[in-house]
Amino acid sequence: MNEEEIQPVLARVIERIRPEAEEVAAIWQVADRLIAAVIASGAAEPMVVGSVARSTFVRGDRDLDLFMLFPPDLPREALEGQGLGLARSLADQFGGNYQEKYAEHPYINTTIDGIDVDLVPCYKVTSATAIQSAVDRTPFHTRYVIARIGNLADDVLLLKQFAKACGVYGSDQMTEGFAGYLCELLVLHYGGFLQVMAAAAGWRSRTVIDLEQHATKTFDEPLVVVDPVDPNRNVSASVSLSRMFEFVEMARGFLEHPGEEFFVIPDPEQISREDLSAALEVRGTCLCAVTFATPPFIEDVVVPQLRRSLDGTCHLLERSGFMVNRADACMGEEQCLLLFELLAPSVARVRRHIGPPLSSRDNAEKFQKKYSDPSLSITGPYIEDGRYVVEVLRQFTTPETLLGSELLLTVSHGKHVRRSLKKGWQVRLGDDCWSEEFGCFFNAFMNASSPLVRLLKRGADGGQD
């Protein structure tokens, strides 16, 4: 790593992503008005948290998180009632339109002077280990980072932008990546952006980082970053093994060939129905999609249930003789999608069913009597390598008939997905699976490649954003 070559690159990136003074002033003008209004209410103590408070937000990320801290002896129902009441009044006073969202408990999201604002009630607890709800920990995160960030704010901006360009930024269930707070802790631990790159290039599964050396338990996730304000929490619990090593790959690529392209977020690309059809022709596989109405809950609730449904449906397909090459799920605004690439569009009507060994006399005799019934088997029972074998007819020979049947409801689903499926679902094959809502998802599925490979392909095509 030649720092003399890298520093000019980083300097140009920082000039592009560091918030301008006018943007910072505009956000804090809104924050100050909200703070004054909360103080005037006398109901709670206001606190700006998150990247705005820490001066670690990337230009254009106009998100403001205002927490309203209530006494810890306030009952939970009263916290939600009073907190939402105060939040609604603030939104009415300054923003107008707002919507109620739900994390562990409800909060209000609104837009004030073009800035996205979350108004979140929480408890003012004495320590992060005494929290009564998950959001109670956030003020401690803010205080911890503010006290230590010093002159490393630019390094955090670089790391956040790098993670965004990798496609691994975000701790939501769909992304399974790096939260902003995690990026801040990595910079604090290693001492700068380049130091994070050098360390990440050598990460292995079960890498453990403990800034305060105070962990009180062993964590099982691929990357472990013990929360410096809560020894029982892994800040990087959301990071999947795939996202972790996509980050590792990009860190290695950047150190080998540093360039501004590593900080450019590529525009999302859609695949057309015609290109999808052509790709399937080349691959010789069968694409099968199950779609149904999106349950009215946030991603963090629905996406884990989608993945559970995806796994269960894969097992159903494979038990029924269909070989699944790849599968994935996506939550859209209107529809959810379970997508399967199968190695063949149908299976033979006949299948082998292997019975017990004849050495197990009782079981073997029961099997032989049962399957001697011609309505249950078309061949056998016969003996092969000491076991009874019969050949039976499948009920389903195509994926659309299998997945269109009630058997789909017998696999493991989360309650919200199951409730939606019971209202109806559609099964489509080939390029009929395509829809504009999922155009980008289909493109990523059909052209799967790692972040570094995608970046190198864009460079080879001359397509730098």
C-alpha positions as CSV (number, residue, x, y, z in Angstrom):
1,M,0.0,0.0,0.0
2,N,1.5,3.3,-1.1
3,E,0.0,6.0,0.9
4,E,1.5,8.7,-1.3
5,E,-0.7,7.4,-4.2
6,I,-3.8,6.8,-2.1
7,Q,-4.0,10.1,-0.2
8,P,-4.8,12.2,-3.3
9,V,-7.6,9.8,-4.2
10,L,-9.0,10.0,-0.7
11,A,-8.7,13.8,-0.7
12,R,-10.8,14.1,-3.8
13,V,-13.4,11.7,-2.5
14,I,-13.7,13.6,0.8
15,E,-14.3,16.9,-1.1
16,R,-17.2,15.1,-2.9
17,I,-18.8,13.5,0.1
18,R,-18.2,15.8,3.0
19,P,-21.4,17.8,3.9
20,E,-21.2,21.4,2.9
21,A,-21.6,24.1,5.5
22,E,-25.0,25.2,4.2
23,E,-26.3,21.6,4.5
24,V,-25.1,21.2,8.1
25,A,-26.5,24.6,9.0
26,A,-29.9,23.7,7.5
27,I,-30.1,20.4,9.4
28,W,-29.1,22.0,12.7
29,Q,-31.6,24.8,12.2
30,V,-34.4,22.2,12.1
31,A,-32.8,20.4,15.1
32,D,-32.6,23.5,17.2
33,R,-36.3,24.3,16.6
34,L,-37.3,20.8,17.6
35,I,-35.1,20.8,20.7
36,A,-36.6,24.1,21.8
37,A,-40.1,22.7,21.3
38,V,-39.4,19.6,23.3
39,I,-37.9,21.6,26.2
40,A,-40.9,23.9,26.1
41,S,-43.2,20.9,26.4
42,G,-41.7,20.0,29.8
43,A,-42.5,16.4,29.0
44,A,-39.1,15.0,28.0
45,E,-35.4,15.8,27.4
46,P,-34.4,16.2,23.8
47,M,-31.3,14.8,22.3
48,V,-30.0,14.7,18.7
49,V,-28.5,11.3,18.0
50,G,-27.0,9.4,15.1
51,S,-24.6,10.7,12.4
52,V,-25.8,14.3,12.5
53,A,-24.9,14.6,16.2
54,R,-21.6,12.9,15.5
55,S,-20.7,14.9,12.4
56,T,-20.4,11.6,10.4
57,F,-23.1,11.9,7.8
58,V,-22.3,11.8,4.1
59,R,-23.4,14.7,1.9
60,G,-27.0,14.3,0.9
61,D,-28.0,12.0,3.8
62,R,-30.4,14.5,5.2
63,D,-31.7,12.4,8.0
64,L,-32.2,13.8,11.5
65,D,-32.9,11.6,14.6
66,L,-34.3,13.4,17.6
67,F,-34.8,11.3,20.7
68,M,-37.2,12.4,23.4
69,L,-35.9,11.0,26.8
70,F,-38.6,10.2,29.3
71,P,-38.2,9.2,33.0
72,P,-37.4,5.5,33.4
73,D,-40.2,4.9,35.9
74,L,-42.8,5.8,33.3
75,P,-44.9,2.8,32.4
76,R,-44.4,1.4,28.9
77,E,-47.9,2.3,27.7
78,A,-47.5,5.8,29.0
79,L,-44.2,6.2,27.2
80,E,-45.8,5.2,23.9
81,G,-48.8,7.3,24.5
82,Q,-47.0,10.4,25.7
83,G,-44.1,10.0,23.4
84,L,-46.2,9.6,20.3
85,G,-48.4,12.4,21.4
86,L,-45.5,14.8,21.7
87,A,-44.0,13.5,18.4
88,R,-47.3,14.1,16.6
89,S,-47.6,17.6,18.0
90,L,-44.0,18.4,16.8
91,A,-44.8,17.0,13.4
92,D,-48.0,19.0,13.2
93,Q,-46.2,22.1,14.3
94,F,-43.2,21.9,12.0
95,G,-43.8,19.3,9.3
96,G,-47.4,18.6,8.6
97,N,-47.6,15.1,7.1
98,Y,-46.2,12.2,9.1
99,Q,-46.5,8.5,9.5
100,E,-46.2,6.2,12.4
101,K,-43.5,3.6,12.2
102,Y,-42.6,0.7,14.4
103,A,-39.2,-0.5,15.7
104,E,-39.5,-2.1,19.1
105,H,-42.1,0.5,19.9
106,P,-43.8,3.2,17.7
107,Y,-42.1,6.4,16.6
108,I,-43.0,9.2,14.2
109,N,-41.4,9.9,10.8
110,T,-41.9,13.3,9.1
111,T,-40.3,15.7,6.7
112,I,-39.4,19.2,7.9
113,D,-37.9,21.7,5.4
114,G,-36.9,18.9,3.2
115,I,-35.1,16.9,5.9
116,D,-36.2,13.4,6.9
117,V,-36.9,13.4,10.7
118,D,-37.5,10.6,13.1
119,L,-39.0,11.6,16.4
120,V,-38.3,8.7,18.8
121,P,-39.5,8.4,22.4
122,C,-37.1,6.4,24.7
123,Y,-36.2,6.1,28.4
124,K,-33.5,8.1,30.0
125,V,-31.7,5.2,31.7
126,T,-28.5,5.3,33.7
127,S,-26.5,2.9,31.6
128,A,-26.8,1.0,28.3
129,T,-27.0,-2.2,30.4
130,A,-30.1,-0.9,32.1
131,I,-32.1,-0.3,28.9
132,Q,-35.9,-1.0,28.9
133,S,-36.2,-0.9,25.1
134,A,-33.6,-1.3,22.3
135,V,-33.6,2.4,21.4
136,D,-32.6,3.4,24.9
137,R,-29.1,2.4,24.0
138,T,-28.7,4.9,21.2
139,P,-28.0,8.0,23.3
140,F,-25.0,6.1,24.8
141,H,-23.7,5.3,21.3
142,T,-23.9,9.0,20.4
143,R,-22.1,10.1,23.6
144,Y,-19.4,7.4,23.2
145,V,-18.5,8.4,19.6
146,I,-18.7,12.1,20.1
147,A,-16.2,11.8,23.0
148,R,-13.7,9.9,20.8
149,I,-14.2,10.8,17.2
150,G,-11.7,13.8,17.2
151,N,-10.3,14.3,13.7
152,L,-11.5,10.9,12.4
153,A,-14.8,12.1,11.1
154,D,-13.5,12.2,7.5
155,D,-12.3,8.6,7.9
156,V,-15.8,7.6,8.9
157,L,-17.3,9.3,5.9
158,L,-14.8,7.4,3.6
159,L,-15.7,4.1,5.2
160,K,-19.5,4.7,4.9
161,Q,-19.2,5.8,1.3
162,F,-16.9,2.8,0.6
163,A,-19.5,0.4,2.2
164,K,-22.3,2.0,0.2
165,A,-20.4,1.6,-3.1
166,C,-19.8,-2.1,-2.1
167,G,-23.5,-2.5,-1.6
168,V,-23.0,-3.7,2.0
169,Y,-24.1,-0.5,3.9
170,G,-27.1,-1.0,6.1
171,S,-28.0,-3.3,9.0
172,D,-31.6,-3.9,7.7
173,Q,-32.6,-7.5,7.1
174,M,-32.5,-7.2,3.3
175,T,-28.9,-5.9,3.2
176,E,-27.4,-7.8,6.2
177,G,-24.5,-5.3,6.2
178,F,-22.7,-2.6,8.0
179,A,-24.5,0.0,10.1
180,G,-23.3,3.5,10.4
181,Y,-22.4,3.0,14.1
182,L,-20.4,-0.1,13.2
183,C,-18.4,2.0,10.6
184,E,-17.6,4.5,13.3
185,L,-16.4,1.9,15.7
186,L,-14.2,0.2,13.1
187,V,-12.5,3.6,12.5
188,L,-12.1,4.2,16.2
189,H,-10.6,0.8,16.7
190,Y,-8.2,0.7,13.9
191,G,-7.4,4.4,13.8
192,G,-8.5,5.5,10.3
193,F,-9.9,4.4,7.0
194,L,-6.8,3.0,5.5
195,Q,-6.1,1.1,8.7
196,V,-9.6,-0.5,8.4
197,M,-8.8,-1.5,4.8
198,A,-5.5,-3.1,5.8
199,A,-7.1,-5.0,8.7
200,A,-10.2,-6.0,6.8
201,A,-8.1,-7.5,4.0
202,G,-7.0,-10.1,6.5
203,W,-10.3,-10.7,8.3
204,R,-11.4,-14.3,8.8
205,S,-14.7,-15.7,10.0
206,R,-15.2,-15.1,13.7
207,T,-13.0,-12.0,13.8
208,V,-13.5,-10.4,17.2
209,I,-13.1,-6.7,18.0
210,D,-13.7,-5.5,21.6
211,L,-12.8,-1.8,22.0
212,E,-13.3,-1.8,25.8
213,Q,-12.1,-5.4,26.4
214,H,-15.3,-6.0,28.4
215,A,-17.3,-8.8,26.5
216,T,-19.3,-10.9,29.0
217,K,-20.3,-13.6,26.5
218,T,-19.2,-15.5,23.4
219,F,-20.8,-14.5,20.1
220,D,-21.5,-16.8,17.2
221,E,-21.7,-14.3,14.3
222,P,-19.0,-14.2,11.5
223,L,-17.9,-10.7,12.6
224,V,-18.0,-9.7,16.3
225,V,-17.7,-6.1,17.4
226,V,-18.6,-5.9,21.0
227,D,-20.7,-2.8,21.8
228,P,-18.4,-0.5,23.9
229,V,-21.5,0.6,25.9
230,D,-23.1,-2.8,26.3
231,P,-20.8,-5.9,26.8
232,N,-23.7,-8.2,26.0
233,R,-24.3,-6.9,22.4
234,N,-22.6,-7.6,19.1
235,V,-22.8,-4.4,17.0
236,S,-22.1,-6.4,13.8
237,A,-24.7,-9.1,14.5
238,S,-26.5,-8.0,11.3
239,V,-23.5,-8.7,9.1
240,S,-23.8,-11.9,7.2
241,L,-20.9,-14.0,6.2
242,S,-21.5,-13.1,2.5
243,R,-21.6,-9.3,3.2
244,M,-18.5,-9.6,5.4
245,F,-16.4,-11.2,2.7
246,E,-17.8,-8.9,0.0
247,F,-16.3,-6.1,2.1
248,V,-13.1,-8.0,2.5
249,E,-12.8,-8.5,-1.2
250,M,-13.3,-4.8,-1.9
251,A,-10.8,-3.8,0.7
252,R,-8.2,-6.1,-1.0
253,G,-9.1,-4.7,-4.4
254,F,-8.8,-1.1,-3.2
255,L,-5.4,-1.6,-1.5
256,E,-4.1,-3.2,-4.7
257,H,-5.5,-0.7,-7.2
258,P,-6.8,2.4,-5.2
259,G,-9.1,4.6,-7.2
260,E,-12.2,6.8,-6.8
261,E,-14.3,4.2,-8.5
262,F,-14.4,2.3,-5.2
263,F,-16.5,5.1,-3.7
264,V,-19.0,5.5,-6.6
265,I,-22.4,4.0,-5.9
266,P,-23.4,2.4,-9.2
267,D,-26.8,3.2,-10.6
268,P,-29.3,0.3,-10.2
269,E,-29.7,-1.6,-13.5
270,Q,-32.8,-3.3,-14.6
271,I,-33.0,-6.3,-16.9
272,S,-35.6,-6.2,-19.6
273,R,-38.0,-9.1,-20.2
274,E,-36.3,-9.8,-23.6
275,D,-32.9,-9.9,-22.0
276,L,-34.2,-12.2,-19.2
277,S,-35.6,-14.5,-21.9
278,A,-32.3,-14.6,-23.7
279,A,-30.3,-15.3,-20.6
280,L,-32.6,-18.2,-19.7
281,E,-32.1,-19.6,-23.2
282,V,-28.4,-19.5,-22.8
283,R,-28.5,-21.1,-19.3
284,G,-31.1,-23.7,-20.3
285,T,-32.7,-23.5,-16.9
286,C,-36.3,-22.9,-15.7
287,L,-37.2,-19.8,-13.7
288,C,-40.1,-20.1,-11.4
289,A,-41.6,-17.3,-9.3
290,V,-44.2,-17.2,-6.5
291,T,-45.7,-13.7,-5.9
292,F,-48.1,-12.5,-3.3
293,A,-49.2,-9.3,-1.6
294,T,-46.6,-7.7,0.6
295,P,-47.7,-7.9,4.3
296,P,-48.2,-4.4,5.9
297,F,-45.1,-4.5,8.1
298,I,-41.5,-3.1,7.9
299,E,-38.7,-5.0,6.2
300,D,-37.1,-6.1,9.4
301,V,-40.3,-8.0,10.2
302,V,-41.2,-9.4,6.7
303,V,-37.8,-10.2,5.2
304,P,-36.8,-12.9,7.8
305,Q,-40.1,-14.5,7.2
306,L,-39.5,-14.4,3.4
307,R,-36.2,-16.2,3.9
308,R,-37.9,-18.8,6.0
309,S,-40.5,-19.3,3.3
310,L,-37.7,-19.5,0.6
311,D,-35.9,-22.2,2.5
312,G,-39.0,-24.2,3.1
313,T,-40.1,-24.0,-0.5
314,C,-36.7,-25.0,-1.7
315,H,-37.0,-28.2,0.4
316,L,-40.5,-28.8,-0.9
317,L,-39.2,-28.5,-4.5
318,E,-36.2,-30.8,-3.9
319,R,-38.3,-33.4,-2.0
320,S,-40.5,-33.4,-5.1
321,G,-37.6,-34.1,-7.5
322,F,-36.9,-30.6,-8.7
323,M,-33.2,-29.6,-8.5
324,V,-32.8,-25.9,-7.3
325,N,-29.7,-24.2,-8.7
326,R,-30.2,-20.9,-6.9
327,A,-33.0,-19.1,-5.1
328,D,-33.7,-15.7,-3.6
329,A,-36.5,-13.6,-2.2
330,C,-37.4,-9.9,-2.4
331,M,-39.9,-7.6,-0.7
332,G,-41.4,-5.0,-2.9
333,E,-43.8,-2.3,-2.1
334,E,-46.8,-4.1,-3.6
335,Q,-45.7,-7.7,-4.0
336,C,-43.3,-10.1,-2.4
337,L,-41.3,-12.5,-4.6
338,L,-39.9,-16.0,-4.1
339,L,-37.6,-16.8,-7.1
340,F,-36.2,-20.3,-8.0
341,E,-33.9,-21.3,-10.8
342,L,-34.5,-25.0,-11.5
343,L,-32.2,-27.2,-13.6
344,A,-35.2,-28.7,-15.4
345,P,-38.8,-27.6,-16.2
346,S,-40.3,-31.0,-15.3
347,V,-39.5,-34.3,-13.7
348,A,-40.4,-37.9,-14.7
349,R,-43.8,-39.2,-13.6
350,V,-42.2,-42.2,-12.0
351,R,-39.9,-42.1,-8.9
352,R,-38.2,-44.7,-6.8
353,H,-39.2,-45.2,-3.2
354,I,-36.7,-47.2,-1.2
355,G,-38.1,-49.3,1.6
356,P,-36.6,-51.0,4.6
357,P,-33.9,-53.8,4.5
358,L,-35.3,-57.3,4.6
359,S,-33.2,-58.0,7.6
360,S,-35.7,-55.8,9.5
361,R,-38.4,-58.5,9.2
362,D,-41.4,-56.7,10.7
363,N,-40.9,-53.4,8.8
364,A,-40.1,-55.2,5.6
365,E,-43.2,-57.3,5.7
366,K,-45.4,-54.3,6.4
367,F,-43.8,-52.5,3.4
368,Q,-44.2,-55.5,1.1
369,K,-47.9,-55.9,2.0
370,K,-48.7,-52.1,1.7
371,Y,-47.0,-51.6,-1.7
372,S,-48.2,-54.9,-3.3
373,D,-51.4,-52.8,-3.8
374,P,-51.3,-51.8,-7.5
375,S,-53.0,-48.5,-6.7
376,L,-50.0,-47.5,-4.7
377,S,-47.1,-48.6,-6.9
378,I,-46.6,-49.3,-10.6
379,T,-43.5,-51.6,-10.1
380,G,-42.5,-53.8,-7.3
381,P,-41.9,-54.3,-4.5
382,Y,-38.6,-55.8,-5.7
383,I,-35.3,-56.4,-3.8
384,E,-32.2,-54.4,-4.5
385,D,-29.1,-54.7,-2.4
386,G,-31.1,-56.3,0.4
387,R,-33.9,-53.7,0.5
388,Y,-37.4,-53.4,-0.9
389,V,-37.8,-50.9,-3.6
390,V,-41.0,-49.7,-5.4
391,E,-41.6,-47.3,-8.2
392,V,-44.6,-44.9,-7.7
393,L,-46.2,-42.1,-9.7
394,R,-45.6,-38.5,-8.6
395,Q,-48.5,-36.3,-8.0
396,F,-46.7,-33.2,-9.5
397,T,-44.4,-33.2,-12.5
398,T,-44.0,-29.5,-13.0
399,P,-43.1,-26.7,-10.6
400,E,-46.1,-24.6,-11.4
401,T,-48.5,-27.4,-10.4
402,L,-46.6,-28.2,-7.3
403,L,-46.2,-24.6,-6.1
404,G,-49.8,-23.7,-7.2
405,S,-51.1,-26.4,-4.9
406,E,-52.1,-26.3,-1.2
407,L,-48.8,-28.0,-0.5
408,L,-47.1,-24.6,-0.6
409,L,-49.0,-23.7,2.6
410,T,-47.6,-26.8,4.4
411,V,-44.0,-25.5,4.4
412,S,-42.6,-23.3,7.2
413,H,-43.7,-19.7,6.9
414,G,-43.7,-16.7,9.2
415,K,-47.2,-15.7,10.4
416,H,-47.5,-12.5,8.3
417,V,-46.3,-14.3,5.1
418,R,-48.6,-17.2,5.7
419,R,-51.6,-14.8,6.3
420,S,-50.8,-13.1,3.0
421,L,-50.4,-16.4,1.1
422,K,-53.8,-17.6,2.3
423,K,-55.3,-14.7,0.5
424,G,-53.8,-16.0,-2.8
425,W,-50.6,-16.3,-4.7
426,Q,-49.4,-16.5,-8.3
427,V,-46.9,-18.9,-9.9
428,R,-45.1,-17.9,-13.1
429,L,-42.5,-19.5,-15.3
430,G,-39.7,-18.2,-17.5
431,D,-39.8,-14.7,-18.7
432,D,-43.4,-14.5,-17.4
433,C,-41.7,-14.1,-14.0
434,W,-40.5,-10.6,-15.0
435,S,-42.1,-7.5,-13.7
436,E,-41.0,-3.9,-13.6
437,E,-41.2,-3.8,-9.8
438,F,-38.5,-6.5,-9.6
439,G,-36.4,-5.5,-12.7
440,C,-33.3,-4.6,-10.7
441,F,-33.7,-7.7,-8.5
442,F,-33.9,-9.9,-11.6
443,N,-30.8,-8.2,-13.0
444,A,-28.8,-8.9,-9.9
445,F,-30.0,-12.5,-9.8
446,M,-29.3,-13.3,-13.4
447,N,-25.9,-11.5,-13.4
448,A,-24.7,-12.5,-10.0
449,S,-21.2,-11.4,-9.3
450,S,-19.2,-10.0,-6.3
451,P,-18.8,-6.3,-5.8
452,L,-15.2,-6.2,-7.0
453,V,-16.0,-8.3,-10.1
454,R,-18.8,-5.9,-10.9
455,L,-16.5,-2.9,-10.5
456,L,-13.9,-4.5,-12.7
457,K,-16.5,-5.3,-15.3
458,R,-17.7,-1.7,-15.3
459,G,-14.1,-0.5,-15.7
460,A,-13.5,-2.9,-18.6
461,D,-16.7,-1.7,-20.3
462,G,-15.6,1.9,-19.8
463,G,-18.7,2.5,-17.6
464,Q,-17.6,4.6,-14.7
465,D,-20.4,6.6,-13.1
